[in-house]
């Protein structure tokens, strides 16, 4: 039974990867060719493609500690993309850490955010070239339907609240970190 489930998951993953690999190249806005590679540049004022929504949904899935917060997380990422601000997603850095055989970290160090990879959204603008996980239905819905707030720009996990705390300014975000 376990083999059948594992084979099914692997098959689904291969179909998803084949779908994405067979289409356009990944989406990362080029700011440093050595880190982000030569991947097509895009302008986020235009609607995202289905692939890009799926990649965004994978980040939302990996970031969210509560499914109810997925639309707000989506709003933060949409707002950052629309303003040409790096996503700075801890989930993408943890993905890179995992690929490099390093364990997951709830709180990243500055050194962690400097790992060179097209998936590191602390270094690269835009979306990573491929999904970082298989997103849930809720994450996909959140990617397509972000919370209607165009000013949210920051969020962080707050252990005491068992969920994300959202901020409009960097100053507010830093103040929240010291709580």
Secondary structure, DSSP 8 states (H G I E B T S, - for coil): -HHHHHHHHHHHHHHHHHHHHTSS----B-S-HHHH-S-----TTS---HHHHHHHHHHHHHH-SSGGGHHHHHHHHHHHHHTT-----HHHHHHHHHHTT----SS--TTGGG---TT-TTTSBS--SS-SS---HHHHHHHHS--S-SS--EEEEEGGGTEEEEESSHHHHHHHHT-
